[in-house]
Amino acid sequence: MSERTPLLHYRLSTSVNESAPSSQPKKLSTFFGVVIPTLLSMFSVVVFLRIGFVVGQCGLYQAIIMFLVAYLIISMTVLSVCAISTNGALDAGGAYYMISRALGPEFGGSLGVMFFLANVCSSALFVLGLVEAIMASFGSTASTLQVLPAGYWWSLLYATGILLVCLLVCLVGAEIYAKATFIIFLIVMVVLATVFISFFAVHPHIVNLPPPSQPVSNDTGPPPPTVANFTGFKLDTLLGNLGAHYAVDYTTGTMMSFATVFAVMFNGCTGIMAGSNMSGDLRNPSYSIPRGTITAVIFTFITYNLLSLLVACSCDRVLLQRDYSFLRDINVWHPFVTIGVYSSTLSAAMSNLIGASRILYALARDDLFGTVLYLAKKTSRSGNPWVSVLISWFLVQLVLFSGKLNTIASIVTIFFLLVYAAVDLACLALEWASAPNFRPTFRYFTWHTCVLGIVGCAVMMFLINSIYASAAIAFMLLLLLLIHYLSPTSSWGYISQALIFHQVRKYLLMLDVRKDHVKFWRPQVLLMVSNPRSSVGLITFINDIKKSGLYVLGHVQLGDLDSLPSDPLQARYDSWLSLVDHLNIKAFVNLTLADSVRHGVQHLLFISGLGGMRPNTLVLGFYDDCPPEDKLTDPTYVSFKPTDPSVIPTQDPEEECPTYHFSALRESSGVTGGGRLDSGKVLGPQEYVAVIADAVKMSKNVALARYFHQFDRASTLSSAGKGALYVDVWPVNLMRPDSSSYVDTCSFFLLQLACVLNMVRAWRHARLRLFLCVEEGRSMRGPEEKLGHLLKQLRIKAHVYPVPWDLQVALHWQRQGDYLSAVNRLILDQTCPPPAVRFLYLPRPPADTRRYTSYLRQLDLLTKGLGPTLLIHGVTPVITTDL
């Protein structure tokens, strides 16, 4: 089932689950699937080993402020998670699934990889942390029981054994994982209860402090204290712990500050995605994730602040700053806290391992990396992705070989924060796009909360380590580019398209046609194409001449919608868009159904574009008898495969390879029946000239393109390296020598289009040649100087060539046909070297419709055999000498 129908897919899958319950794995509830994993991930070892550190360094006031700020940041992300998770059916992958379906495969895939690596490294960190805790109790440095041998390989062996236990739990499946974490949760809750009870039950006593890890010389001050006091609840103790008193960390020897303490404390708040990672194993993810995550966040926030208050009231500052495991020393039974540290660390390691496997499984199933992750798709009969679990376990094992991971710990936190910021960004994009289908049932969020979450996560990233934060962002951008260029197009929907639509609509409304000015004029072209297979040269040439303006490919199909069962044009848009992509042009496509070509062109001239972006220039293929040539059978275009089923591959006996015939337009303005490359026309010369006249009446500039089936952009531009590339411009009305002038609107329009073509990067080295027709009896120097001065004022760089045409003008008063043939030979004589394209003056069609056929015949005589030629008639001013 395609993801284009997610609701139908959800309903069908629901009915299948109900009909065959025995084959489906048992899903997890809110408490077991979200609350417990999130609580244990957020507690980890912070609740037992870092509360005293925070209060001792910052004081109670700043500690509470730190927790408020930290939970404000993560709460903004939690609100975004709740909004996205309640906007539709969730699948496996957690945060990756949310981001990829909201922001598209590029962002989703890159951040999914980073989230996967963060979970892998985080699992290794907790395993090594558990090993260090075990060695502190039973290793060679332990004060009581020294039963375990120490050393790098021994520590690696212990870590491998612990990781093997996590692997076995995760291989069995989510159900056994939930039971294991529930047992650990009970243990942690019991230990936490004894910690709270101990503040009231244990009497004041002296606590022996551990020796500092960094030796202190005698000349630096007094020796460090060796004992401290647990005073019980005393006002003096509380008053002494209210303010901040930053000191040297006895484990690292570095001076603490607000930023460093905040970074350490914030590490304990980054487990909010543990429940979301189990989205594929939850009974109802849209219900469980918001309720379970919010419950866990509120519970941990209350616990942290209550512990901070009790610690500040009963422990002096020396104890808090010099013994991070003081909760064990003041507990009713010392091993309780040790058991709590072991349990929470083991649970966090398992949570990250199973979370990494679910993210990897989701990445593999989405085929973002092709066959690289093919094996990771495999699941057991119960739906457990066991191959993904094994791959994740193997990578965690590799990370364990590095031993100490203090450096990687900061990177892991930054990776998590980057993912949280991406979730906020996804929610913000959905909110700003104003998409009608974004209507989550959880409504306690706004775009302000999303922005606060993004800013908060970004600030924390650079506060923890600016270098690692910059490297993480660079790594994400690299992955984004790789996925963008290597992965196939997805059917998830791209939020960028919704945002672009939203912004474009706003800017189109702001584009006021009443404020148009000639200084900012640009060509906005409607190119009428009959068969794109024979119009490749013209399509690519007009793409060069548009100068960042609107470019629309128009097509008229003859027919009557009343006699058809459905619109025949809808199925053909995809094939036209495929052609646009294949030719790498920046154009829109507009198709219409009409009873005649003339009416169809009128429709397109009236309706094409929006607001201030409407075509101002109509380009037509010339009406002649040149047989169409299929340009898409060239080797350059052989890889073109239309995606629309209406484009049917056919094999002709004369052809060497299959060709794909479009039901589209040929270079002439006629429409070919059945999409074949035949030469039949469905409009006559009278209607063709009427189309030109209609465009002029609508104040549209008109260009007629002839012989562009001979134009090959690649070969034309490549030949420029071997010699000069020329563009010839004839800015006078060659059909009316008695009224020839190079200073009218049409002549200026010719000059402007030639200049626009010369400004395109590919045509920048082309040379403009202006041919000025003069009579030998008059001075040639005067008109040439005037035209040169005009070109200088218009900032157009061109070479002016005066051409005497007395003999041709004399024929004009005798026989019009002979005159035009003579002018045609005159133009052909100025071909040393031959130009790539010619620009000629197109006179206005005659007012008398009976002369349309004669008008077209005259144009045919004038341009016969000239090669790629544009006959141009301009009706609007396009050039100014003003600043």
N, C-alpha and C positions, 0 to 999 in steps of 0.2 A: 504494500500500500504506500503510495507516495505521500510525502510530508506536505504536499499541497492541500491535502484534506485531513488536517490533524484531528479535527473533531470527529470525523467519520472513523478515522484510524483508532481514536480513543474508544469510541463506542463499540467498534467491532472487536477490539482487543478485550474490552470488558466482557462482552458476551462470550468470547472464547474462554476467558478465565472462569466464567461462571459455569460453562458447560463441561469443562474438563479440569476440575480442581485438583485431581490427583497428580497431574503432570506438572503443576506449577509449584514453585517454591513458596513456603509460608512467608508472608510479608511481615515487616516489623511495624509495631505501633509507634505512636508519637514518643512515648516515654522511653522505650527500649531503643528506638532507631535514631532519635534526635537528642532528647534531653540528656541521657546518660553519656553518649560520646562527646557532646559539646561540653558538658560539665567537667568531665575528666580531662579533656584537652585544654580547657581554660585553667583548670587548677594545676595540673601536672605537678611540678615540684615547687612552683612559686608560692603556693599557699603555705608550704612547710619550711622553705629555706630562704625566701626573699622578703617576707613581710617585715621582719625585724630590720633587715638591711635598709628598706625604704624609709621606715619610721625613724631609725637611728640617724640616718644622714639628713633627711629633709624635715623631720619634725612632723607632728600630727597635722598641723594646718596644711603644709605643702603636700603631705602624703594624700590627704583627702582631695586637694585640688588636682593632684596628678591623676587620681582615680577618676575624678569627674571628667577631666579632659580626655583621658584615654577611653573611657566608656562613652563619652560623647562621640568620639571619632568612630568607634566600632558600632555604636548604636545607629549612626547614619547609614553605615553599610548594612546593618541588620534590617533596617527599614527597606532598603533597596532590594535585599534578598527576598524579603517577605512580599514585596510588590511583584517582582518578577515571577516568583514561585506560585503566586495565586492568579497568574494571567493565562494559565493553560496547563495542559498535562505535561508533567516533567518526566524525563527519562534518566537513565544512568549518566553520571558524569558530574553532577552537582554544579559547582560554579562554572566549570567549563561548558556544560550544556546551556546554562543561562546566558553566558557571554557570547557563545558562538551563535546561538539562535537569535540574539538581539543585535549584535554588532557584525555578524557575518563570519565566514570561515577564517579570514586572515587574522583578525583580532582573537577570535575564539581559539584557533589552533595554536597561535604563538603563546598566548597566555595559558592555554591548556598544557603545553609542554613545560612552561615554567612552573605551573602549579604542580604538575607531576614530579618534576625534579625537586621542588621544595618539599613535597611530602616524602620523597625518597630520602633526601638528606636529613629531614627532620626525624624520620624514623631511626636513622643511624645515630643521630645525636642523642635521642632518648635511650637507645640501647647502650651507647657508650656511657651516658650519664648513670644508668643503672649499674653498669660494671664498676664505675668509679665509686658509687655508693656502697656496693657490696665489698669492694676492696678496702674502703675506709672502715668497714665494720669487721671484716674477716681477713684482710690482707696483712702483709708484713708490717704496715704502718699502724695497724689497729692497736688500740691501747689495751684491749682485753683478749679477744679471741684472734689468734694468728694461725689460721688453718689453711689458707689458700696461698699457693706460691704466686709471686708477683713477677712482672716482666711484660714486654710487649707481646710476645707470642702467647703467653698465658692469658693476658687481657683479651687478645683477639679470639682465643678459644672460648672464653666465657661469653664474649659478645656473640659469637657464632651460635653457641648453644641457646642463648636467649632468643636470638633471631629465629632459630629453628622452631622454638615453641610458638612464636608469633606466626610463622609460616604454616604450621600444622593447624592452628586455629582458623586462619584465613582460608586455607584450602578446603576445610570442611564446609565453610559457607557462612553466610551472614547470620544464620540462626544461632550457630554455636558461638560466633563472635559476640552476638548480643548477650548470650547467657554468660560468657566469660567476662564481658565488661560489666554486667550486672553484679556479678560476684565481687569484682574489683570495686565497683561503685559502693557496695555495702561496706566493704572493708574501709574505703576512704571516708565514708560518712561516719563510721564508728570511730575511726581515728580522729576525725575532725571534732566529733562530739567530746572525746576525751580531752582534746586540746582546750575546748571551751570550759569543760568542767574543771580542768587543772588550774585555771586562773583563780577559781574560787576554792578549790579543795586543797591545794598545795600551800603549805606555810612558807613564809619568807625564809630564804636561805641564800648562802653564798655559792656561786657557780664558778668552777674553774674554767679559765679561758684557754682555748687552743693556742699554741705558739704561732707567731706570724710566719707566713710563707716566705716573705722577703726579710732577710736579716737586717737589723737596725744597729748601726754603730753607736758607740757610747758618746761620741762628740756631737751627735745631732740632737740631743735633748734627753729627757728622762727616759728610762727603760719603759717598754710597754707594760701595761698592767697584766697581771696573771689571774686576777679574780674580779668578779663583778657581782652585783646584788640583784636578786629577785625580791622586790620589796613588798609584793602584794599590792592591793589597791591603796594608794596614798596620793593625796593632793599634791604634795611636793614633787613626787615622781611625775605626775601628769604635767605640772607647770614646767618642769625641766625638759620635758619632751615636746612642748608645743612648737617651739621655734626650730629653725634649721641650724644645723651645725655640721657642715661638710668636713670630712676628714679623709685620711688615706685609707684605701681599701686594704685590709690586712692580708688578703689572698693574692692581690696583684701588685701592691705597692704604688698604685696610681692615685692621684688626688681626685676625689669625686666632685661632681657638680650637679646642678639641676638636670642638665641635658643627659649626662651619663646615667644618673639614677633613673630618670624617666625612660630611657631606652631599655634598661634592664627590666624595669617593671612592666613595660609595654609588651615584652616578649610573652608574658603570661596572659595577655588578652587576645592573642591571635589564633585562638582555636574555634572561632565562631562558625567555621565552615565544616566542622567535623560531621554535623548532622546532615548538612546539604550534600556532602559527598556520598551519603547513603541513599540518595534520591531514588536510585533504581531498585532498592531493596525495601522501600517503604510501602505500606499499604495504601496510603493516600498522601503523596508528597505535598500537594498544594495545601492540605490541611495541617500536616504534621510539621513541616519546616518552619513556618512563621510562629506557631504556638510553642513548639519545642525550643527553638532558638531563643525567643524572647524570654521564656521561662528560665533557661540556663543563664542568660546574661543578667537578668535581675537577681537570681540567686547568688551568682558569684560576686556581683557588685555589693550586695548586702553583706556577704561573708567577708570580703576583703576589708570593707570599712569597719565592720564590727570587730574583726581581729586587730585592725590598726588601733582602734580605741582601747581595747583591752590591753594590748601590748604597751601603749603609751602610759597607761595608768599603773602598770605593775612592774615594769622592767626599767632599770636605769639605762642611760644612754650608752655607757661603756659596754654593758652586756649586749645591747642591740648592735653596736658598731663592731664588736670584736668576736662575736660568736653567732654565725648565721644559722646554726643548728640548735639554738637555745631552746626551741620548743620541745626538743627531746629531753633536755636537762631539767625542764620544769614540769614535765608530764608526770601524771600519776604512775605510769609504768613506762620507763624509757623506751623499750623496744616498740611501743605503739607507733611513734612517729617514724621510726625506721621502716616499719612495715608499710605505713602510709606512703612513704617516699618510693619504696619498691613498687607498690601496687599502682600508684598513679603514673609512674614512669613507664612501667610495662604496658599499661593501658594506652598511654599516649603513643608508644612505639607501634602497638597493634593498630590503633586508629589511623595513624599515618600510612602504615603499610597497606591496609585494606582500602584507604582513600586513594592512594597512588594507583592501585590496581584498577579501581573503578574508573579513574580518569583515563588511564591507558586504554582500557577496554572501549570507552566512549570515543577516544581519538581513533582507534583502529576501526571501529564500526562506521565512522564517518568517512573513511578512505581519504583523509587529507594528505596522507603520505604514501599513497599508492600501495604497493605490495610490501613495503618495509615492515608494516605492522600487521600483515595478513594473519599470522599465527595468533596474535593477541585477540582475535575475534572469537576463538574457540571457547565454548562454555561446557559445563557438565550438564547432566540431565536436569539438575535442579536449577540451572541458570547461573551457576557460579563461574565467573571467568577465570578458570584455574591457570591458563597460560599467562594471562596478565599478572596474576599473583606471583607466578614463578619468575617472570621477567622482573617485576618490582623487587622481589626478594633478592635476586641475583645482583641488581644494581645497588641495593642497600648493603649487601655483602661486600661489594667492591669499595663502597665508601668507608666501610669499617676498617679497611686496610690502612687508611690514612691516620688512624689512631686518634689524636686530638683534633677536635673540630671547632675550636673556639672561633677561628676565622670564618668558617662556613656558617656558623650560627647566625652571624649578622646578615649574611647573604640570604639565608633561608627566611629570616624575618622580613627582609626587603622584598623577596619574591612574594610572600604572603600579602604584604601591603600593596604590592603592585596589582595583584589579583583583586583585592578588595576595592582598590580604586577603579579597576576595570568594571566591576559589578556596579559601582555607583555611576560610572560613565554610561553603562548600558541602560540603566534605569533613567538617567537624565536624557539620553538620546531618545528613548521611547516616549518620554513625557514631552520633550520639545517637538518631536515629530508630529504630535497631535494625531496619531493614527487612531481611527475609530475602533480598531480591534484591540487596542491597549486599554483594557478596562479591568484591572485587577480587583479582586474582592477586598484585598487589604488596601485601604485608602489613607492610612496614617503616614503619608509622605508627600513631599512636594519637591519641585526642582531645587529649592533652597537646601533641603536636607541632602540631596545628591551632591550638590556643589560643596557643601561643608564636608561631606565624607571624602570627596576627591582631594580637596585642599588639605584636610587633616592627614590623610594617608601620605600625600606627597611630602608634607612637612616632616612627618615622622621618618620617612625613608631617608631624607637628607640629614635629619638630626642624628639618626643611628650611625650612618656612614655615607658621606656624600659621594665618595669614590665608588663604592659598591652600588649605590643607587644609580649613578650615571651609567655604570657598566651594565646593570640589569635592564635599564631602559634601552640601551644600545643593543643588547642581546635580543630583547623583545622586538625591536624594529627590524633586526636582521631576520629573525624567524618570520615576521610579518611579510617581508619582501619575498622570502623564499616560498612561502605558502601562496602568496598572491600570484607568482609566476609559474609555480609548478603544480598546484592543486587544480582539479577540475572545477567547473562552475557548479555551485550547490543550488538546491531548490529551497533553501531555508528562508530566503528573503534577506535583503540587505538593508540595514537601517540607514545606510548612507543614501540610498535612493529616496527614502521617506524624508530625510532631512533636506536633501537637495530639492525635492519637490516643494517642501514647505518654504524654503528660502527663495527659490525661483519665483514662486507665486507672489511673494512679497515684493521682490524686485521688479517683476513685470508690472505690478500695480503702480510702482513708483516711476516706471519708464513712461514719461508723458510725451506723446507725439507733438503736443503744442510747443514743446521746448526744443524741438529738433533745430539744428543749425547746420549750415553748409560746411562749416569747419570740421564737423565731426561726422560727415557723411561717409558711409561705407556701403559697398555693394551687398545687397541682400537678394539672393538669387533663387528663383523657382526654375529648375531645369526640367523640361518635359522630355521624358524618355519613353520610347515605345518598347524596345527590346534591349535590356541592359547587356545582353551577351555581345551585341554589336556596338555598344556605346561606351565601352570602357575608356577609350581615349578621351572622349568628351567629358565624361564624368570626372575623371582625374584632373583634367585641365581646369574645369570650372572650380574644382576644389582649391586649386592654386590661386584663382583670381578673386575668391570671395573676400580675402583680407579680413579674417576674423568676424565676418558677417554671417547672417543667416543663410543657410544653404539647404534647400528642400528639393528632393527628387519627387517629381509629380508624375502620376500615371493615370490615364483615363481608360476604364474598361467599359465597353459598350454593353448596355443591358437595361432591363427594367426590373426594379425590385419587386413590383407587383406580380411578375410572372416567375419569380424565383422563390424556392423554399426558404432560403437564408441568404445573408450577405456573402457573396463569393470572395470579397476582398479580405475578410478577417483572417482566413487561413493562409493568406499570401504575405502578410506583414513579416513573418519570421524569415522567409526566404529573402525578402528585400533587405531586412536588417542584417542578415548573414552576408549579403553582398557588400553592404556598407562596411562591415567589420573586415571582410576579406580584402577590400580595396584600400582599407586604412584611410578612409575619408571621414570628415566631420560633417555629416549631413543628417537631416531628418527625412522621413518618408511620408508622403501624403498620397493616398489612393482615393479615387472617386469612381462612382458608377453613374453613367449618364447616357442619354439617348444619342448623343453625338459628341465628337471630339471637341467641337467648338464650345458646346455647353459645359463639357467637363472642365476645360481650361478656364472658362469663366468661373465655375464653382471654385476651383483651386485658387484663382487670383483673389476671389472674394474672401475665402475662409482660411487660407494658409496663414500660419503665424498667430501670435497673440499680442494684443496691446501694441506697444511700439516696435515689436519685432515682426514685421510683415515684409514679404518680398517687394522690392522696388524694381526688380529687373526680371524679365521673362526671357529665358533662353530656349530656342527651338532648334531642332535639327532641320537642315535644309530639305526642301521638297525637290527631290531629283530621282533619277532612276538608277543610282548606284546600288549594286547588290550588297546586302548586309554581310559583314564578315564576323564570324564567331571568334571573339578575342579570348574567350574563357577556355579555349582548347589549347592555347599556348602553354608551354611547359611552366611558365611562371604561375599560371592559374590552375594547373591541373589538380592541385591539392584542394581546391574549393569544393566543399561538400555542403549543399544546402540542407538545412535541418527541418524544413517544412515538408510535410508529406505531399503537399500539392505540387512540389517540384519533382517531377518523375524522371528518373534516369532512363534514357532510351539509347539504343544502339543502332546507328544507321550503317548500312553496308559500306558506304564510302568513308566512314570515319574509322580512325585507328584506335580510338578510345571512347568510352561512353561520355556523352555530354549531358548537362543538366539544363533542360529547357524551362525558362521562366515564362509564365503567362504575364508578360510585362511589356516594356516599350522598346521600340527600335529607334535608331537615330533620326529617322524621319518622324514626323508627328503623327503618323498613322498608327493604328493598333493592330498587331499581328494576331490573327486568329489561332487559338490553340497553342500559342507560345512558340510556334515553329519559326525558323528563320526564312520565311518566304518574303517575296517582294510585293505581295498584294497590298493595296492601300484601301483604307476604309473612309478616306476623305479626299475630296478633289482639290485642285488648285484654288478654286473660288473660296472654299471653306478655310483653306490654309491661310490665305491672305486676310480673310475675315478675322481669324484669330489674332493676327498681327494688329489689325485695325482696332479690334476690341481692347487689346492691351494698351495701345496708345491713347484711346479714349479714356481709359482708367488711370491715365498718368503713370503708366509703367514704362520703364526703359525696355527696349527689345533688342535681343541679339540673335542672329541666325548663324548657326554653326554648320560649315560645309567642309567636307573631306576630313573630318576628324576621325574617321575610321582608319586613316593613314597615320594618325598621331600616336606615337608610343612614348610615353613620358620618360621611361627609364632610358631608352636608347637615345632620345633627344638630348636629355640632360647629360648623359655620359659622353656624348660627342662634343660637349662644350669644353671638355678637358683637352681635346685634340685640336680644337680651333675655336674661333669666336662664335658665340650664339647670338643670333639676330632676331629682333622682333620689328617688323615693318608696320608703319602707321601711315595711312593715306587719309588725312583729316579733311578732305574736301569732298563735296558731292560730285562724284565722277559722272553721274547720270544727268546732271544739269550744269554743264560748264558755264552757262551764262549767269548762274547764281552761286558759283563756287566761292566759298569763304572758309577761312580756318578760325574764325572768331565767333561762331555761333554756338549755341548750347550743345548741339550734337557733336561738333568737333571737339569741344572741351571734354565731353563725356568720353570720346575715343581716347584722348590724351590721358585722362584720369585712369581708365582701365589699363592702358598700357603701362602707366607708371605704377599702378597697384601690382601688376604682374612682376614688374622689375624689382619691387620691394620684397617679394617673397624670397626666402633664403635660397631656395633651389634655383631661382632665376636671377639672382643678384648680379651675376657676371654677364647676363645678357646685355646686348647693346641695342638701344632704341634708335631706329632710323626713321626720320620723318621725311616723306617725299612731298615736296611742294610743287604743284603743277603751275607753271608760268608760261606766258607767251614770249617768244623770242623778240618780238618787236619792243617789248617793255624791258626796263632794267631789271635784271634778276637779283641785283644786290639789295635793292630796297626791301622787297618782301622777305628776303632771307634774313636781313638784319632785324626787321620788325618781329618776325617769328622767333628769332634767337633771343631778342629782348623779352618777348612774352614768356618764353620757356624759362628764362632766368628768373622772372618775377614769380612764376609758378613753381619754382624749385624742381623742375623736371630736367634731368640730364639726358640729352638726346643730340644726335647728329642730324643736321638739316641738309637734305640733298634737293636742289632745284631740278625739276624735270620739265623740259620744254614739250608742249603738247599741241603746237599749232596745227599740225597735220590732222591730229585726231579731232580737234575742235571743228575744223573745216568740214569733216564728214558728218558732224552732228546736224548740220543744216540740210544735208542731202538724204541719207538713209540712216535711221536710228540703229538698225541692226549692224550695219557696217561700222558705225561709230563705236558701239559697245565692243565689238570684236577687236577693233583697233586699240581701244583702251585696255582691253584684256591683254593684248600682246605687249602694250607698253609696260604694264605691270610685270609681266613675265620677263621682260628684258632687264628689269632691275633686280636680278636674282644672282648677283655675283658678290659674295656667296649667297646661296638660297637661305631664306629666313625659316625659323622654326614655325612661326605663325604670322598671319597678316591680320591687321585691323583695318576694315574698310567702312566708309560712311554708308549707312542705310537710309535712303530717303523715306519720307512718310508715305504710306499707301495712298493711292489716289482716292479722292472723295467719291468718284463715280465707281460703283461696284462692278460695272460692266468692263472696266479696265483692269480688274484684278489679275486676270490671266495674262494680259500683256505685261503688267508690272512684274509678275513672277518670271516671265520669259526673259525680260531685260536683266533681272538679277542673275539668272542662269548664264546668260551670255557674258556678263561682266566678270563672273567668278569662275568660269570654266577652266579646269586644270590648274588652279592656283595653289593647290595643297591646302593644309589646314588654315581656314579663314573664318574670321568673325565679322559679319555685317552688323553694325551697331547703330541703333537710333536712340539718342538720349533726349529726354523730355524735361528733365529736372536739372537745375544748376548744381554742380558738384565740386566746383573749384572756386577758391577765393584767394586773393592776395593779402587779405587782412591777417593780422596776428591772431 
